[in-house]
């Protein structure tokens, strides 16, 4: 086969694969939002078949031969084409090691498990979900054996989310973060509390729509629906689906989940259209993706300046005052206190929730911990790190959806996102001055988003996470920036 023919066929296959990813993403978005409950069994089969077709194309011997031809003529590839090849080759070599029938069975299982997890969480019934979770663990352990690893089995799971951040790299980062976090926790003062108010879901939806538009989420290229566990799904650059959950007595929960998922959404919406139809139309890594969601949720969304500007409008849309004083509101939404639910946690203790999950997942893959041992292990870790013990499965081991989808290894991405967000904020300030002044105005928020677009979003996965960090920040992931940011935030929140 000639080089030109190989390249044309390769890029055609890549487009086909990205279309299958889009279709599958839509199936799962529908499953988690508006699909009727009785549709779950059939949907699991459909989702499994779609993923099996993707797997068949992505591991075809012919594709491997085509990639060999391109690799032999690497000097003829553009930089973008070379990156597409690198990522596809990595995926091909990894998936080729998994038997096709096991991959399809695993895909059906996780589609089923996602449905049963929702019911188990709502009914606080771990026993009904545990058999599915154990099967997912068993499959995942077999997959780590197929993939192989240099150090620990858990590394094979982490590799899928960032090959350069395995336990050897994560352990010292998280150890430094843990030490710094414990030191800062000793300085926590008296918390500022808000009065409890009830905001109906339809009112919260108005607030959510307003906040999404405020941070630059294009509602003509996206929408917002409700789900059990908030997420954001990118179907295409012109179709990004954000989700949230409305708790009438907890309006802040939706406010910050919307800002978080909106941060994912603006990343997806601003990837260059030139990358449509390629495997580069994605984030550089899940850690970089989470840096954008955590940036908008916390660095912008929990700032004093943001609420000085927007609290009045949010109160108006809510139909009730969440708080009349922006300063009191700012201090209340940044109060630091151990809690059970990760997505409701304050910025500082949030990373302890991730360290707990990281250690639990290491125990599953490196120490052989099974599903029947997880509730107690989870509870003991919460007692150790946060000084609290879950009272129910729903606020403990059942609170996250990730394991039902087989997404072991994802959780560290959230903390990496926190750390990178602080570093990106520091880089922005060095170029444009203090963030607070920009956050107060629509023009300033637009400048922040445009800075992200020009430096991060538009590149998709064309650059590696390390290249992005070095180019923008001059160094790789460094917890010191986040700890300094939190020290400054705490001084403002707990001032005399």
C-alpha positions in Angstrom: 0.0 0.0 0.0 1.3 3.5 -0.9 1.8 6.1 1.8 -0.9 8.3 0.3 -3.5 5.5 0.2 -2.6 4.4 3.7 -3.0 8.0 5.1 -6.4 8.4 3.4 -7.7 5.1 4.7 -6.3 5.8 8.2 -8.0 9.2 8.4 -11.2 7.8 7.1 -11.1 5.1 9.8 -10.4 7.7 12.5 -13.5 9.7 11.3 -15.6 6.5 11.5 -14.4 5.8 15.0 -15.1 9.4 16.2 -18.6 9.1 14.9 -19.1 5.9 16.8 -17.8 7.6 20.0 -20.3 10.5 19.4 -23.2 8.1 18.9 -22.2 6.1 22.0 -21.9 9.2 24.1 -25.4 10.2 23.1 -26.7 6.8 24.1 -25.2 7.1 27.5 -26.3 10.7 28.0 -29.8 9.7 27.2 -29.5 6.7 29.6 -28.5 9.0 32.5 -31.1 11.7 31.8 -34.4 11.1 30.1 -34.5 7.3 29.2 -37.5 5.6 30.9 -36.4 3.0 33.5 -37.8 0.1 31.6 -35.5 0.9 28.7 -32.4 0.0 30.6 -32.0 -3.7 29.7 -32.4 -3.1 25.9 -30.2 0.0 26.1 -27.4 -1.9 27.7 -27.4 -4.4 24.8 -27.4 -1.5 22.2 -24.6 0.3 24.0 -22.6 -2.9 24.2 -23.1 -3.6 20.5 -22.0 0.0 19.6 -18.9 -0.3 21.7 -18.2 -3.7 20.2 -18.3 -2.3 16.7 -15.9 0.5 17.8 -13.6 -2.1 19.3 -13.7 -4.2 16.1 -12.6 -1.3 14.0 -10.1 0.0 16.5 -8.3 -3.3 16.7 -8.6 -4.5 13.1 -5.4 -6.0 11.7 -5.8 -3.9 8.6 -5.6 -0.7 10.8 -2.5 -2.0 12.4 -0.9 -2.6 9.0 -1.9 0.9 7.8 -0.3 2.5 10.9 2.9 0.5 10.3 3.1 2.1 6.8 2.5 5.6 8.2 5.1 5.0 11.0 7.7 3.9 8.4 7.1 7.2 6.5 6.8 9.4 9.6 8.8 12.3 7.9 5.9 12.7 5.5 3.3 13.3 8.3 2.3 16.7 9.5 2.7 17.3 13.3 -1.1 16.9 13.7 -1.2 13.7 11.7 1.7 12.3 13.7 -0.2 13.1 17.0 -3.3 11.4 15.6 -1.2 8.4 14.8 0.5 8.3 18.2 -2.8 8.3 20.1 -4.4 5.8 17.9 -1.4 3.5 18.0 -1.4 3.7 21.8 -5.1 2.8 21.9 -4.7 0.0 19.3 -1.8 -1.7 21.1 -3.7 -1.5 24.4 -7.1 -2.8 23.2 -5.5 -5.4 20.9 -4.6 -7.3 24.1 -8.2 -7.7 25.2 -10.4 -10.5 23.7 -13.2 -9.0 21.7 -15.9 -11.1 23.5 -14.7 -9.9 26.9 -14.7 -6.3 25.8 -18.3 -6.5 24.6 -19.5 -8.4 27.7 -17.8 -5.7 29.9 -19.5 -3.0 27.9 -22.9 -4.5 28.4 -22.1 -5.1 32.1 -21.2 -1.5 32.7 -24.2 -0.2 30.9 -26.4 -2.4 33.1 -24.5 -1.5 36.2 -24.9 2.2 35.7 -28.7 1.7 35.9 -28.5 -0.5 39.0 -26.1 1.9 40.7 -28.7 4.7 40.4 -31.3 2.5 42.1 -29.0 1.3 44.7 -27.9 4.8 45.6 -31.5 6.1 45.8 -32.5 3.1 48.0 -29.3 3.0 50.1 -28.9 -0.6 49.0 -25.3 -1.6 48.5 -26.1 -5.3 48.5 -28.1 -5.0 45.2 -25.2 -3.3 43.5 -22.2 -5.2 45.0 -22.5 -8.2 42.6 -22.3 -5.9 39.6 -19.4 -4.0 41.1 -17.5 -7.3 41.8 -17.9 -8.4 38.2 -16.6 -5.0 37.0 -13.6 -5.3 39.4 -12.9 -8.9 38.1 -13.0 -7.8 34.5 -10.8 -4.8 35.2 -8.2 -6.9 37.0 -8.1 -9.3 34.0 -7.6 -6.3 31.7 -4.7 -5.0 33.8 -3.1 -8.5 33.3 -3.6 -8.2 29.5 -2.3 -4.7 29.3 0.7 -5.2 31.6 2.4 -2.6 33.8 5.9 -1.7 34.9 5.3 -1.3 38.6 1.8 -1.9 40.1 -1.4 -3.3 38.6 -3.3 0.0 39.4 -0.9 1.8 37.0 -2.6 0.0 34.1 -5.9 1.7 35.0 -4.3 5.1 35.6 -2.6 4.9 32.2 -5.9 5.4 30.3 -6.3 8.9 31.8 -2.7 10.1 31.7 0.2 7.8 30.8 2.7 10.2 32.5 0.9 10.3 35.9 1.1 6.8 37.3 1.5 5.9 41.0 5.3 6.7 40.9 4.4 10.3 39.9 1.2 10.7 41.8 2.4 9.4 45.2 4.8 12.2 45.9 2.4 14.9 44.5 -0.4 13.7 46.7 1.9 13.3 49.7 3.0 16.9 49.4 -0.6 18.0 49.0 -1.7 16.0 52.0 1.0 17.5 54.2 0.1 21.0 53.1 -3.6 20.4 53.5 -3.2 19.1 57.1 -1.2 22.2 58.0 -3.8 24.5 56.5 -6.7 22.7 58.3 -5.2 23.6 61.6 -5.9 27.3 60.7 -9.6 26.9 60.0 -11.7 29.3 62.1 -15.4 29.6 62.8 -17.5 28.9 59.8 -20.0 31.4 58.4 -23.4 29.7 57.8 -26.3 30.7 55.5 -29.9 30.4 56.4 -31.6 27.3 54.8 -33.8 28.3 51.9 -35.9 26.2 49.4 -35.6 26.9 45.7 -37.9 24.9 43.4 -36.2 23.0 40.5 -37.8 25.3 37.9 -36.2 28.3 39.6 -32.9 26.6 40.0 -33.0 25.8 36.3 -33.3 29.6 35.6 -30.2 30.2 37.8 -28.3 27.4 36.0 -29.1 28.8 32.6 -28.0 32.3 33.7 -24.7 31.0 35.1 -23.9 28.9 32.1 -24.4 31.9 29.8 -22.4 34.1 32.2 -19.2 31.9 31.9 -19.5 31.7 28.1 -21.3 28.4 27.6 -22.9 28.6 24.1 -26.5 27.5 24.6 -26.9 27.2 20.8 -24.2 24.5 20.9 -25.3 22.9 24.2 -28.0 22.3 26.7 -28.7 21.4 30.3 -30.6 18.5 31.7 -30.9 16.8 35.1 -29.4 13.5 36.2 -28.5 11.6 39.4 -24.8 12.4 39.2 -23.8 15.5 37.2 -21.6 15.1 34.2 -20.9 16.8 30.9 -21.0 14.9 27.6 -19.5 16.2 24.3 -21.3 14.8 21.3 -19.7 17.2 18.9 -18.2 20.7 18.9 -21.8 21.9 18.2 -23.5 19.6 20.7 -22.3 19.6 24.4 -24.7 18.3 27.0 -24.2 19.6 30.6 -26.2 18.0 33.5 -26.9 18.8 37.1 -29.2 17.7 39.9 -31.6 20.1 41.6 -32.0 19.6 45.4 -34.8 22.1 46.5 -33.3 22.6 49.9 -29.7 22.7 48.6 -29.6 25.3 45.8 -25.8 25.8 46.2 -25.3 22.2 45.1 -26.7 22.9 41.6 -25.0 26.3 41.4 -21.5 24.8 41.8 -22.2 21.6 39.8 -23.4 23.8 36.9 -20.3 25.9 37.0 -18.2 22.8 37.2 -19.9 21.0 34.3 -20.1 24.3 32.4 -16.3 24.5 32.7 -16.0 21.2 31.0 -18.5 22.4 28.4 -16.7 25.5 27.4 -13.6 23.5 26.9 -15.4 21.1 24.6 -17.1 23.9 22.7 -13.9 25.7 22.0 -11.8 22.9 20.7 -10.8 23.9 17.1 -13.3 22.7 14.5 -10.2 21.7 12.5 -10.0 18.7 14.8 -13.5 17.5 14.2 -13.5 13.9 12.9 -10.2 13.1 14.6 -9.2 11.6 18.0 -7.7 15.1 18.9 -11.2 16.6 19.4 -10.9 15.9 23.1 -9.1 17.3 26.1 -5.3 16.9 26.5 -6.0 14.6 29.5 -8.8 14.3 32.1 -6.6 16.2 34.5 -6.3 19.2 32.1 -10.1 18.9 31.4 -10.8 18.9 35.2 -8.6 22.0 35.5 -11.0 23.9 33.4 -14.1 22.8 35.3 -12.5 23.4 38.7 -11.2 26.8 37.5 -14.8 28.0 36.7 -16.4 26.3 39.7 -13.9 27.5 42.3 -11.4 30.1 41.2 -14.1 32.1 39.4 -17.3 30.7 41.0 -16.2 30.9 44.6 -14.5 34.3 44.3 -15.6 37.4 46.1 -15.8 39.3 42.9 -18.1 36.9 41.1 -20.8 37.2 43.8 -20.4 40.9 44.2 -21.6 41.1 40.6 -24.0 38.2 40.4 -25.6 37.5 43.8 -28.4 40.0 43.2 -29.4 38.4 39.9 -29.2 34.9 41.3 -31.5 35.9 44.2 -33.9 37.4 41.8 -34.0 34.2 39.6 -34.3 32.0 42.7 -37.4 33.9 43.9 -35.8 34.0 47.4 -32.7 35.5 48.8 -29.9 33.0 49.3 -28.1 35.8 51.1 -28.3 39.6 51.0 -24.7 40.4 51.6 -22.0 39.3 49.0 -19.3 39.3 51.6 -21.2 37.0 54.0 -22.1 34.8 51.0 -18.4 34.6 49.9 -17.3 33.5 53.3 -20.0 31.0 53.7 -19.5 29.3 50.3 -15.8 29.0 51.1 -16.1 27.7 54.7 -13.9 24.7 55.3 -15.5 21.7 57.1 -15.2 17.9 56.7 -18.1 16.4 54.8 -19.2 13.1 53.3 -20.0 14.0 49.7 -17.2 14.7 47.4 -19.0 17.0 45.0 -20.3 19.1 47.9 -16.9 19.4 49.5 -15.0 22.7 50.1 -11.9 23.4 48.0 -9.4 22.3 50.7 -10.9 19.1 51.9 -12.0 18.1 48.4 -8.6 16.6 47.7 -8.8 14.4 50.8 -11.9 12.8 49.2 -9.7 12.1 46.1 -6.8 10.7 48.2 -9.2 8.4 49.9 -10.5 7.1 46.5 -7.0 6.8 45.2 -6.0 4.7 48.2 -9.1 2.5 47.9 -8.5 1.9 44.2 -4.9 1.0 44.9 -6.1 -1.5 47.5 -8.5 -3.0 44.9 -5.9 -3.6 42.3 -2.7 -3.9 44.2 -3.9 -5.7 47.3 -6.9 -7.7 46.1 -9.7 -5.9 48.1 -13.1 -7.1 46.9 -16.5 -5.5 46.8 -17.7 -6.9 50.1 -14.8 -5.2 51.9 -15.2 -1.8 50.3 -17.9 -0.2 52.6 -15.7 -0.7 55.7 -12.5 0.3 54.0 -14.2 3.4 52.6 -15.6 4.3 56.1 -12.3 3.8 57.8 -10.5 6.0 55.3 -13.1 8.8 56.0 -12.5 8.4 59.7 -8.7 8.6 59.2 -8.6 11.6 56.8 -11.7 13.6 57.6 -12.6 12.5 61.1 -16.1 11.5 60.1 -17.7 8.1 59.3 -20.5 7.7 56.7 -23.9 6.8 58.2 -25.3 5.4 55.0 -24.0 3.7 51.8 -25.4 6.6 49.7 -23.2 9.1 51.5 -20.3 6.5 51.5 -19.2 4.0 49.0 -22.3 4.5 46.7 -22.0 8.2 46.2 -20.0 8.2 42.9 -21.0 6.8 39.5 -17.5 6.1 38.3 -17.1 2.5 39.4 -20.4 1.5 37.8 -18.9 2.5 34.5 -15.6 0.8 35.1 -13.7 4.1 35.4 -11.1 3.0 37.9 -8.2 5.5 37.8 -10.2 8.6 37.0 -10.4 10.1 40.4 -6.9 11.5 40.6 -7.7 13.6 37.6 -9.9 15.8 39.8 -7.0 16.7 42.1 -4.6 17.1 39.2 -7.2 19.5 37.8 -7.3 21.5 41.1 -3.5 21.8 41.0 -3.3 22.8 37.3 -6.1 25.3 37.7 -4.2 27.1 40.4 -1.1 27.1 38.1 -3.1 28.4 35.2 -4.6 31.2 37.3 -1.1 32.2 38.4 0.0 32.3 34.7 -3.0 34.4 33.7 -2.3 36.9 36.5 1.3 37.3 35.4 0.0 38.3 31.9 -3.2 40.2 32.7 -3.1 41.3 36.3 -5.3 40.2 39.3 -8.2 37.9 38.4 -10.7 39.7 40.7 -10.8 42.8 38.5 -11.6 40.6 35.4 -14.1 38.4 37.2 -16.3 41.4 38.1 -17.2 42.3 34.5 -18.6 40.5 31.4 -15.6 41.7 29.4 -13.2 40.4 32.0 -14.9 36.9 32.1 -14.7 36.9 28.3 -11.0 37.7 28.4 -10.4 34.8 30.8 -12.3 32.4 28.6 -10.5 33.6 25.5 -7.1 33.2 27.3 -8.1 29.6 28.1 -9.3 29.1 24.5 -6.1 30.4 23.0 -3.8 28.6 25.4 -5.6 25.3 26.1 -9.0 24.7 24.6 -8.3 25.1 20.9 -5.5 22.5 20.9 -7.7 19.6 22.1 -5.4 16.6 22.5 -3.0 17.9 19.9 -0.5 18.7 22.7 0.3 16.5 25.6 -0.5 17.6 29.2 3.2 18.1 29.9 3.6 20.3 26.8 0.7 22.5 27.9 1.9 22.9 31.4 5.5 23.7 30.3 4.3 26.2 27.7 1.9 28.0 29.9 3.4 27.6 33.4 7.0 26.8 32.7 6.8 23.6 34.8 4.8 20.5 35.4 2.2 19.9 38.0 3.3 21.5 41.3 1.1 21.5 44.5 2.7 24.6 45.8 0.6 26.9 43.7 -2.7 25.4 45.0 -1.5 25.5 48.6 -0.6 29.2 48.2 -3.9 29.9 46.6 -5.7 28.2 49.5 -3.7 30.0 52.1 -4.7 33.3 50.6 -8.3 32.2 50.2 -8.4 31.1 53.9 -7.0 34.4 55.1 -9.9 36.2 53.3 -12.5 33.8 54.5 -11.4 33.6 58.2 -10.3 37.2 58.6 -11.0 38.7 62.0 
